[in-house]
Amino acid sequence: MGSKLNKVLTVLGILLGGGGFVLGMLATFNPKLVDKIVAPANAFMNSPAVSSWIDKYLILVVFGFFALVFGLAFSPLWLGYFEKRKKMARLKIVGVKGTGRILSVQDTGITVNNSPYVKIALEVEQTHTRAEFTTMVGRVSFPRVGDTLDIVYDPSDPSVVMPASQMS
C-alpha cells in the first residue's frame, strides 16, 4: 500500500510542480494571458463569502496540510516505533537472552541526527534460525557481517528478536 501511495503522491507533486512552472513561464512572457486565465479565480477568491472563510479557516487548512505532509513523510519512523514497542513489551515478558551472528546489514535510507537506520539480519545462535530487525546505529560503532550481538528472542518464535541493549 505504501508503494502505491508514494507513486500517487509523486505523480501529484510532479503535476502540481509542472503546472506551477508552466504558469510561471507564461507570467514571465505573456502576463496579460495569465491575467485572463487567473481572473475568474481572483474574482472568486475576492468574493465576500470566500474572503470571510479564508480569514477564519485558512490557518487550519494550512496547518492540516503540513500535518498531513509531515505525517506521511515520517510515517516509516512512527509506524516502526509502535511496532517496536509492541515487540519489546512481548519480549520483556517471554524473551530469552541469547546471541546472534550478523548475516547482513542493509541501509533503509533513513538517517536521523546523522545516525543511520538499518535493517540487520542475523542468525540466532541458540536456535539456528534467521531473524531481522531494524534499528538506529552509530556511525562509529556500525555493525558488520560476522559480528555477534547480544539479543533477546521469543522462544516460541525465534525470528522475533531485539538487541539486548534496547530492552532496558
Number of C-alpha atoms within 10 A of each C-alpha: 5 10 8 9 11 13 11 12 13 12 12 12 12 12 12 12 12 12 12 12 12 12 16 14 13 14 14 10 10 12 14 11 12 16 13 10 12 12 12 11 11 11 10 12 15 13 10 10 10 13 13 13 11 15 9 10 10 13 11 11 11 11 11 12 12 12 12 11 12 11 13 16 11 11 13 12 15 12 10 13 13 11 11 16 12 11 15 21 12 14 20 14 9 12 22 15 16 17 19 26 20 21 17 16 17 11 12 12 8 14 13 10 6 10 15 18 19 20 17 19 20 26 20 25 13 13 14 13 13 18 20 17 15 18 17 14 17 12 10 7 7 12 17 13 13 12 12 17 18 15 20 26 29 19 16 9 10 19 20 20 26 25 19 17 10 10 14 6
